[in-house]
Amino acid sequence: MLKTEYVRNGKYQVIGKKTSGLATGETVARDSPGKILGRSSEFFGTTRDAKGSLTSPNQADVNMLFEW
């Protein structure tokens, strides 16, 4: 089952959303227009940006992909 969480900035404006529960076990981060910012894998413990480049080799946290 897919679970979507909206990410808000300090002014309570939606800046993106996180979707988890994918068949691959990954969490996908999207900006407010819907463009994919990246994904994280709990299994591998990694976070990758939209181009597939490794942004965090030891932490599965998609929050680091958002522009705060």
Backbone bond lengths (Angstrom), bond angles and torsions (degrees), N, CA, C in turn:
res aa  C-N    CA-C-N  psi(-1)  N-CA   C-N-CA  omega(-1)  CA-C   N-CA-C  phi
1 M - - - 1.440 - - 1.524 108.81 -
2 L 1.310 116.50 130.54 1.452 120.92 -179.15 1.521 110.78 -78.50
3 K 1.315 115.06 139.23 1.462 121.20 177.25 1.528 107.80 -123.38
4 T 1.336 116.42 126.87 1.460 121.34 -179.15 1.515 109.79 -114.67
5 E 1.330 115.93 128.50 1.463 122.22 175.43 1.525 107.67 -117.77
6 Y 1.319 116.43 134.38 1.461 120.54 177.24 1.521 109.05 -90.81
7 V 1.319 116.18 137.89 1.467 122.58 -179.81 1.519 107.56 -103.43
8 R 1.326 115.50 129.05 1.466 120.94 -177.56 1.524 110.06 -121.52
9 N 1.326 115.04 151.28 1.461 120.06 177.51 1.526 109.53 -88.70
10 G 1.307 118.11 -171.61 1.458 122.89 -178.67 1.516 114.32 -65.79
11 K 1.315 117.36 -19.04 1.468 122.02 178.66 1.528 111.13 -95.97
12 Y 1.332 116.79 11.59 1.453 124.48 178.90 1.523 112.94 64.08
13 Q 1.332 116.62 28.05 1.454 121.98 176.16 1.525 108.46 -95.50
14 V 1.317 117.17 139.77 1.461 121.33 178.97 1.527 108.56 -71.98
15 I 1.328 116.08 122.57 1.465 120.42 177.89 1.524 111.56 -109.81
16 G 1.328 117.40 -6.99 1.456 120.63 179.02 1.503 111.71 170.33
17 K 1.339 114.70 -172.35 1.456 119.32 177.18 1.518 110.04 -148.64
18 K 1.338 114.69 154.12 1.454 122.82 178.07 1.520 107.71 -115.51
19 T 1.321 116.62 130.21 1.452 121.54 178.80 1.521 108.18 -117.32
20 S 1.328 116.28 121.72 1.460 120.99 178.57 1.521 109.29 -122.28
21 G 1.323 116.20 171.60 1.455 120.96 -178.89 1.517 113.29 92.88
22 L 1.321 116.29 17.06 1.464 120.21 178.13 1.534 109.76 -70.94
23 A 1.306 116.93 158.44 1.462 121.92 -179.14 1.526 111.80 -60.26
24 T 1.329 117.04 -28.28 1.466 121.05 -179.32 1.522 112.17 -82.23
25 G 1.337 118.29 -8.10 1.457 121.82 -178.77 1.512 112.85 81.17
26 E 1.314 117.55 15.29 1.456 121.55 -178.90 1.523 111.19 -99.60
27 T 1.316 114.89 162.13 1.460 122.36 173.05 1.516 107.53 -114.66
28 V 1.330 116.54 131.40 1.465 121.93 -177.60 1.521 109.17 -107.70
29 A 1.339 117.01 134.77 1.464 122.79 177.35 1.522 108.94 -106.86
30 R 1.341 115.37 131.86 1.470 121.00 177.59 1.521 108.76 -127.45
31 D 1.348 116.52 148.09 1.466 119.69 174.65 1.524 108.83 -80.10
32 S 1.329 117.23 179.51 1.471 119.91 -174.64 1.533 113.89 -62.63
33 P 1.356 121.08 -34.43 1.470 119.14 175.12 1.533 113.63 -74.27
34 G 1.332 118.27 -13.23 1.458 121.27 177.92 1.513 115.30 108.83
35 K 1.330 118.73 2.00 1.456 122.48 179.19 1.536 109.63 -73.34
36 I 1.327 116.66 134.02 1.464 120.44 -179.60 1.523 110.47 -69.20
37 L 1.347 115.65 127.12 1.459 121.56 177.68 1.523 111.18 -93.47
38 G 1.320 116.91 -28.53 1.447 121.00 -179.65 1.515 110.76 161.99
39 R 1.333 114.56 -173.05 1.455 120.12 -179.43 1.517 110.61 -148.59
40 S 1.322 115.38 156.12 1.457 120.12 177.23 1.513 109.18 -126.27
41 S 1.314 115.40 151.88 1.456 121.90 -179.30 1.520 108.92 -123.56
42 E 1.322 116.37 116.88 1.469 120.25 175.91 1.527 110.58 -67.39
43 F 1.340 116.79 -34.00 1.455 121.12 -178.48 1.527 111.26 -62.61
44 F 1.331 116.62 -47.93 1.457 121.17 -179.59 1.521 112.64 -89.56
45 G 1.337 117.91 -16.43 1.464 121.42 -179.05 1.514 112.66 69.66
46 T 1.328 116.43 36.99 1.464 120.75 -177.03 1.517 111.01 -127.84
47 T 1.333 115.32 161.24 1.458 122.93 173.79 1.524 107.70 -129.34
48 R 1.322 115.88 132.06 1.463 121.10 -179.89 1.523 109.69 -123.81
49 D 1.335 116.70 146.64 1.464 120.75 178.33 1.528 109.43 -82.29
50 A 1.330 116.73 -175.46 1.467 122.18 -175.91 1.524 112.58 -63.13
51 K 1.328 117.68 -27.14 1.463 121.65 -179.86 1.524 112.58 -85.22
52 G 1.339 116.35 -7.71 1.462 120.47 -179.32 1.507 113.49 94.72
53 S 1.333 117.50 1.58 1.456 120.78 178.92 1.526 110.27 -74.51
54 L 1.290 116.31 141.27 1.453 122.16 -179.79 1.528 109.68 -72.72
55 T 1.331 117.15 120.27 1.467 120.51 179.49 1.519 111.44 -102.47
56 S 1.321 116.98 -26.63 1.462 121.15 177.50 1.524 108.56 -145.91
57 P 1.341 117.02 108.02 1.461 119.60 -176.37 1.524 114.24 -77.88
58 N 1.322 118.24 -8.65 1.463 118.58 -175.19 1.525 113.36 -134.53
59 Q 1.328 117.97 15.05 1.460 120.37 -178.10 1.524 109.35 -146.91
60 A 1.338 116.49 123.83 1.464 121.63 178.73 1.521 108.88 -94.76
61 D 1.332 116.82 82.01 1.451 121.65 -176.74 1.532 109.77 -136.11
62 V 1.335 116.65 107.94 1.466 119.89 -179.33 1.516 112.48 -76.86
63 N 1.332 118.39 -14.04 1.471 120.18 179.27 1.512 112.00 -61.39
64 M 1.318 118.54 -25.58 1.467 120.80 -178.99 1.533 111.63 -71.86
65 L 1.325 118.31 -11.83 1.459 121.71 -179.29 1.522 113.37 -84.88
66 F 1.325 118.06 -15.89 1.455 121.29 -177.75 1.519 111.12 -83.96
67 E 1.340 116.10 146.95 1.463 122.64 175.47 1.519 108.24 -85.60
68 W 1.297 117.22 109.66 1.466 120.78 -179.04 1.493 107.65 -90.80
